Amino acid sequence: MSESEGKKAASSWISVAVDYGPLLVFLGVYRWSAPDNPSPAGELGAIIYGTGAFMVAAIIALLVSKWRLGKVSPMLWFSTALIVGFGSLTIFFGDPTFVQLKPTIIYAVFGVVLLGGFFAGRALLKILLEAAFEGLSDEGWLKLSRNWGVFFLALAGLNEVLRAQMDFEGWLWAKLWVFLPLTFLFTFSQIPMLLKHGLSFEDRDEPFKDEPPTGS
């Protein structure tokens, strides 16, 4: 492996850690704090501890992105701001609804923004990601923005369904075992379209590196 390939692989792993590390911290602290004998007070305490750790981890992830990747994408800024804001509301009011609503708001906002840009003839995903896929045409960027916009709106709806049907722990695990696999499968499904619209074959793995963050 060449030095450039090694740096690219390291950058990819850092991007994944930045996107999904805070969620894993949330899960870990929540499970560690959860009482052996379930009770409303114990459950709420575990949620508050997990939410506090989630907020700290999100801020650390943002700083790591700036330090190791040299940038913080607009999507990561927005996501971190909502994590801190809605996490603070969860802790202050003792109500997990706020932190559960955060993904819905993120997905819905970016879905509407991307689709609005698509109908206006602007590929806003390229701006939001601050990324460029080698050789990808303007039409390819527009289609990618449209597809991610629809996918984001679908995730917003799915989050609301799971939030209504599952307890907090079940919803939290769904973030890892439902949303994460769906995101990777969707990203993989876009590769044929990207190649058709000019993405260089050598950069066919770039969609995985630069996918919009959805793990938190």
NORFEN-V75017 format. One record per pair of residues at least 6 apart in sequence whose C-alpha atoms are under 6 Angstrom apart, sorted by sequence separation. I is the first residue (numbers start at 0). J is the second residue. If there is no record, write none. Layout:
i = <I & I>
j = <J & J>
//
This chain:
i = <65 & 89 & 34 & 64 & 116 & 89 & 113 & 33 & 85 & 86 & 32 & 85 & 29 & 29 & 122 & 122 & 29 & 124 & 28 & 57 & 122 & 25 & 117 & 25 & 117 & 54 & 113 & 114 & 21 & 114 & 21 & 113 & 21 & 50 & 110 & 110 & 110 & 17 & 47 & 106 & 107 & 106 & 107 & 106 & 103 & 73 & 72 & 139 & 136 & 135 & 136 & 135 & 134 & 135 & 134 & 133 & 134 & 133 & 22 & 18 & 19 & 18 & 11>
j = <71 & 95 & 41 & 71 & 123 & 97 & 123 & 45 & 97 & 98 & 45 & 98 & 45 & 46 & 140 & 141 & 49 & 144 & 49 & 79 & 144 & 49 & 141 & 53 & 145 & 83 & 144 & 145 & 53 & 148 & 56 & 148 & 57 & 86 & 148 & 151 & 152 & 60 & 90 & 151 & 152 & 152 & 155 & 155 & 155 & 127 & 128 & 196 & 196 & 196 & 197 & 197 & 197 & 198 & 198 & 198 & 199 & 199 & 215 & 212 & 214 & 214 & 208>
//
